[in-house]
Amino acid sequence: FALASAASWTLMQRLWPDAGAQRLADALEPRASLPPRWPDRLPKRVLRTLSWLSHWSLPDTPAATPQIEKAPVPWASSGLGLQLVRAGWRSRHALWVYGGAKTVLLLLLPGMLASAGWMLGLHSGSLAWWAALLAAASLGYLLPDLVLRWQLAHRRHALFIAFPDAMDLLRVCVQAGLGLDAALDRVGREMRLASPVLSEEWRLTGLELRAGASRALALRHLAERVGLPDIDALVTMLIQADRF
């Protein structure tokens, strides 16, 4: 009996996971971070150049600071800044890259067309030639706007499709006993594979709540970032339920 009990205890120690060791292992594992922003990986010299070029197409853009990585985001509340945020371009350098791209394409496309015409020996003095150069410059200036509109429509469609599943999961979490803050964080983690876009929005809301923001403020920020009437109605309902 003693031998069987010792063997069973040894097997349980080896095969049964220890709760404390499991918690330590989970704490040591690196947490999944938000998707990296590619403008943040650009060299500082390139960012300063784009900041200088952005003033040609967007005069209201803030100038680049010497410490670019610590610069604030003063444009996030503006109209164009809010569109960039809703499109998912949330780097602090997104406005510089956007404005710099408009200036670069405004000069690059007519230059490429003029070079191609010169190499092909086309007549470069007619009215049609200057109209083609003007059309190329207009296309270069408007191309970032078209890309931004496409990204906005694509992201809103992805959020609209994934929103019902997130609501079902949020209802299940609340009915299971989780608080609203914990349920939002849980939904953000569980929706990571099904809808990375919506998972990022919920996760940002959870991070705001952990940082000390009030629930009403974090939910209002969620509605502003998304810009969908359905999520706006949900946020209004949750704020009223929390208040009353």
SETI-144831 format. One record per residue (C-alpha): y negated, x negated, z negated; residue in three letters. Coordinates in nm, 4 decimals. Layout:
       py       px       pz residuo
        Y        X        Z     ALA
...
END
This chain:
       py       px       pz residuo
   0.0000   0.0000   0.0000     PHE
  -0.2384  -0.2823  -0.0895     ALA
  -0.1530  -0.4636   0.2356     LEU
  -0.2110  -0.1467   0.4434     ALA
  -0.5411  -0.0778   0.2644     SER
  -0.6627  -0.4361   0.3200     ALA
  -0.5663  -0.4257   0.6880     ALA
  -0.7392  -0.0888   0.7357     SER
  -1.0537  -0.2115   0.5617     TRP
  -1.0596  -0.5261   0.7768     THR
  -1.0224  -0.3233   1.0964     LEU
  -1.2958  -0.0836   0.9884     MET
  -1.5323  -0.3725   0.9185     GLN
  -1.4646  -0.5219   1.2597     ARG
  -1.4581  -0.2045   1.4695     LEU
  -1.6933   0.0341   1.2873     TRP
  -2.0595  -0.0514   1.3605     PRO
  -2.2729  -0.1273   1.0586     ASP
  -2.5833   0.0903   1.0452     ALA
  -2.8095  -0.1856   0.9142     GLY
  -2.6920  -0.4381   1.1712     ALA
  -2.7386  -0.1774   1.4458     GLN
  -3.0976  -0.1120   1.3390     ARG
  -3.1713  -0.4847   1.3343     LEU
  -3.0220  -0.5244   1.6815     ALA
  -3.2338  -0.2365   1.8125     ASP
  -3.5459  -0.3869   1.6582     ALA
  -3.4820  -0.7255   1.8191     LEU
  -3.4289  -0.5805   2.1661     GLU
  -3.7412  -0.5971   2.3857     PRO
  -3.9013  -0.2578   2.4277     ARG
  -3.9573  -0.1215   2.7745     ALA
  -4.3164  -0.1841   2.8694     SER
  -4.5341   0.0169   3.1012     LEU
  -4.5157  -0.0707   3.4708     PRO
  -4.7127  -0.3894   3.5412     PRO
  -5.0413  -0.3560   3.7260     ARG
  -5.0498  -0.5867   4.0240     TRP
  -5.4339  -0.6266   4.0214     PRO
  -5.4042  -0.7835   3.6754     ASP
  -5.1939  -1.0641   3.8240     ARG
  -5.4578  -1.1678   4.0776     LEU
  -5.6393  -1.4991   4.0151     PRO
  -5.9760  -1.4760   3.8439     LYS
  -6.1529  -1.6285   4.1425     ARG
  -6.0128  -1.3585   4.3696     VAL
  -6.1187  -1.0879   4.1240     LEU
  -6.4728  -1.2241   4.1060     ARG
  -6.4894  -1.2327   4.4864     THR
  -6.3648  -0.8740   4.5081     LEU
  -6.6162  -0.7724   4.2415     SER
  -6.8978  -0.9267   4.4472     TRP
  -6.7723  -0.7602   4.7676     LEU
  -6.7348  -0.4229   4.5972     SER
  -7.1131  -0.4013   4.5459     HIS
  -7.1537  -0.3758   4.9250     TRP
  -6.9519  -0.0544   4.9446     SER
  -6.9809   0.0737   4.5843     LEU
  -7.3210  -0.0257   4.4409     PRO
  -7.2461   0.1253   4.0981     ASP
  -6.9473  -0.0977   4.0227     THR
  -6.9828  -0.3203   3.7138     PRO
  -7.0053  -0.6940   3.7668     ALA
  -6.7163  -0.9230   3.6777     ALA
  -6.7435  -1.0852   3.3368     THR
  -6.6476  -1.4467   3.2668     PRO
  -6.3496  -1.3275   3.0633     GLN
  -6.2081  -1.0822   3.3123     ILE
  -5.8898  -1.0141   3.1197     GLU
  -6.0944  -0.8885   2.8208     LYS
  -6.3473  -0.6874   3.0172     ALA
  -6.3903  -0.3189   2.9236     PRO
  -6.3297  -0.0321   3.1596     VAL
  -6.6715   0.1394   3.1832     PRO
  -6.5873   0.3204   3.5079     TRP
  -6.2940   0.5258   3.3763     ALA
  -6.5156   0.8273   3.3018     SER
  -6.6864   0.8321   3.6425     SER
  -6.5739   1.0499   3.9324     GLY
  -6.4142   0.7728   4.1360     LEU
  -6.2752   0.6079   3.8250     GLY
  -6.1076   0.9330   3.7213     LEU
  -5.9513   0.9645   4.0679     GLN
  -5.8151   0.6099   4.0405     LEU
  -5.6695   0.6911   3.6985     VAL
  -5.5071   1.0107   3.8279     ARG
  -5.3629   0.8183   4.1226     ALA
  -5.1931   0.5772   3.8817     GLY
  -5.4219   0.2803   3.9553     TRP
  -5.5146   0.2158   3.5919     ARG
  -5.5844  -0.1531   3.5909     SER
  -5.9249  -0.2569   3.4601     ARG
  -5.9735  -0.4314   3.7953     HIS
  -5.8762  -0.1355   4.0138     ALA
  -6.2336  -0.0429   4.1024     LEU
  -6.3136  -0.3991   4.2105     TRP
  -6.0018  -0.4150   4.4267     VAL
  -6.0788  -0.0729   4.5740     TYR
  -6.4415  -0.1520   4.6562     GLY
  -6.3586  -0.5019   4.7770     GLY
  -6.0884  -0.3634   5.0074     ALA
  -6.3397  -0.1238   5.1632     LYS
  -6.5803  -0.4120   5.2365     THR
  -6.3088  -0.6447   5.3653     VAL
  -6.1592  -0.3815   5.5973     LEU
  -6.5073  -0.2812   5.7147     LEU
  -6.5558  -0.6362   5.8453     LEU
  -6.1962  -0.7272   5.9237     LEU
  -6.0964  -0.4502   6.1642     LEU
  -6.3980  -0.4885   6.3977     PRO
  -6.3499  -0.8650   6.3868     GLY
  -5.9842  -0.8326   6.4836     MET
  -6.0737  -0.5891   6.7628     LEU
  -6.3463  -0.8214   6.8942     ALA
  -6.1079  -1.1184   6.8853     SER
  -5.8390  -0.9233   7.0697     ALA
  -6.0899  -0.8103   7.3307     GLY
  -6.2148  -1.1650   7.3806     TRP
  -5.8599  -1.3000   7.4183     MET
  -5.7664  -1.0262   7.6666     LEU
  -6.0881  -1.0720   7.8622     GLY
  -6.2130  -0.7179   7.8166     LEU
  -6.5686  -0.6262   7.9031     HIS
  -6.7669  -0.6553   7.5770     SER
  -7.1043  -0.5115   7.6717     GLY
  -7.0385  -0.1474   7.7546     SER
  -7.1121   0.1532   7.5408     LEU
  -6.7389   0.2230   7.5002     ALA
  -6.6885  -0.1253   7.3569     TRP
  -6.9539  -0.0779   7.0909     TRP
  -6.8160   0.2682   7.0142     ALA
  -6.4706   0.1137   6.9625     ALA
  -6.6160  -0.1467   6.7245     LEU
  -6.7992   0.1281   6.5326     LEU
  -6.4800   0.3354   6.5131     ALA
  -6.2871   0.0322   6.3836     ALA
  -6.5517  -0.0314   6.1173     ALA
  -6.5473   0.3355   6.0144     SER
  -6.1692   0.3314   5.9932     LEU
  -6.1761   0.0194   5.7777     GLY
  -6.4278   0.1784   5.5414     TYR
  -6.2389   0.5092   5.5143     LEU
  -5.8853   0.3669   5.4981     LEU
  -5.8891   0.3062   5.1185     PRO
  -6.0139   0.6646   5.0702     ASP
  -5.7241   0.7989   5.2776     LEU
  -5.4745   0.5891   5.0820     VAL
  -5.6245   0.7121   4.7534     LEU
  -5.5975   1.0769   4.8632     ARG
  -5.2366   1.0270   4.9703     TRP
  -5.1502   0.8623   4.6393     GLN
  -5.3187   1.1443   4.4468     LEU
  -5.1260   1.4118   4.6365     ALA
  -4.7975   1.2224   4.6019     HIS
  -4.8375   1.1687   4.2273     ARG
  -4.9433   1.5274   4.1591     ARG
  -4.6448   1.6560   4.3549     HIS
  -4.4095   1.4331   4.1535     ALA
  -4.5638   1.5551   3.8267     LEU
  -4.5472   1.9187   3.9358     PHE
  -4.1770   1.8879   4.0268     ILE
  -4.0775   1.7141   3.7016     ALA
  -4.2908   1.9253   3.4674     PHE
  -4.0407   2.2146   3.4152     PRO
  -3.7607   1.9753   3.3157     ASP
  -3.9929   1.8022   3.0706     ALA
  -4.0884   2.1379   2.9191     MET
  -3.7219   2.2320   2.8726     ASP
  -3.6513   1.8988   2.7060     LEU
  -3.9589   1.9337   2.4843     LEU
  -3.8445   2.2809   2.3752     ARG
  -3.4948   2.1513   2.2938     VAL
  -3.6380   1.8625   2.0889     CYS
  -3.8676   2.0924   1.8893     VAL
  -3.5886   2.3442   1.8265     GLN
  -3.3657   2.0587   1.7091     ALA
  -3.6153   1.9807   1.4324     GLY
  -3.8386   1.7097   1.5735     LEU
  -4.2106   1.7272   1.5224     GLY
  -4.4375   1.7557   1.8225     LEU
  -4.5404   1.3885   1.8139     ASP
  -4.1805   1.2701   1.7932     ALA
  -4.0762   1.5189   2.0602     ALA
  -4.3420   1.3882   2.3014     LEU
  -4.2220   1.0333   2.2442     ASP
  -3.8596   1.1387   2.2938     ARG
  -3.9368   1.3227   2.6178     VAL
  -4.1236   1.0195   2.7459     GLY
  -3.8179   0.7990   2.6896     ARG
  -3.5613   1.0448   2.8213     GLU
  -3.7514   1.1219   3.1440     MET
  -3.7751   0.7543   3.2406     ARG
  -3.5023   0.7715   3.5068     LEU
  -3.5595   1.1261   3.6303     ALA
  -3.9382   1.0977   3.6655     SER
  -4.1037   0.7624   3.5904     PRO
  -4.4466   0.9126   3.6636     VAL
  -4.4211   1.1881   3.4033     LEU
  -4.2463   0.9528   3.1611     SER
  -4.5444   0.7192   3.1763     GLU
  -4.7864   1.0040   3.1023     GLU
  -4.5898   1.1272   2.8016     TRP
  -4.5445   0.7702   2.6790     ARG
  -4.9165   0.6985   2.6974     LEU
  -4.9769   1.0105   2.4899     THR
  -4.7229   0.8901   2.2338     GLY
  -4.8901   0.5485   2.2167     LEU
  -5.2280   0.7127   2.1571     GLU
  -5.0810   0.9163   1.8714     LEU
  -4.9269   0.6052   1.7193     ARG
  -5.2578   0.4213   1.7483     ALA
  -5.4241   0.6820   1.5265     GLY
  -5.5822   0.9222   1.7743     ALA
  -5.5805   1.2875   1.6802     SER
  -5.3310   1.5136   1.8494     ARG
  -5.6020   1.7197   2.0185     ALA
  -5.7715   1.4076   2.1575     LEU
  -5.4464   1.2579   2.2878     ALA
  -5.3521   1.5863   2.4555     LEU
  -5.6967   1.6179   2.6140     ARG
  -5.6598   1.2665   2.7521     HIS
  -5.3225   1.3696   2.8955     LEU
  -5.4804   1.6653   3.0755     ALA
  -5.7628   1.4478   3.2102     GLU
  -5.5228   1.1801   3.3375     ARG
  -5.2954   1.4275   3.5140     VAL
  -5.5448   1.6805   3.6491     GLY
  -5.2900   1.9615   3.7008     LEU
  -5.3750   2.3217   3.5990     PRO
  -5.0265   2.3756   3.4501     ASP
  -5.0504   2.0769   3.2167     ILE
  -5.4093   2.1702   3.1353     ASP
  -5.2917   2.5164   3.0284     ALA
  -5.0117   2.3626   2.8199     LEU
  -5.2552   2.1259   2.6483     VAL
  -5.4943   2.4127   2.5697     THR
  -5.2102   2.6154   2.4215     MET
  -5.0850   2.3232   2.2069     LEU
  -5.4353   2.2455   2.0787     ILE
  -5.4933   2.6102   1.9839     GLN
  -5.1520   2.6300   1.8133     ALA
  -5.2248   2.3112   1.6212     ASP
  -5.5663   2.4386   1.5138     ARG
  -5.4740   2.7925   1.4099     PHE
END
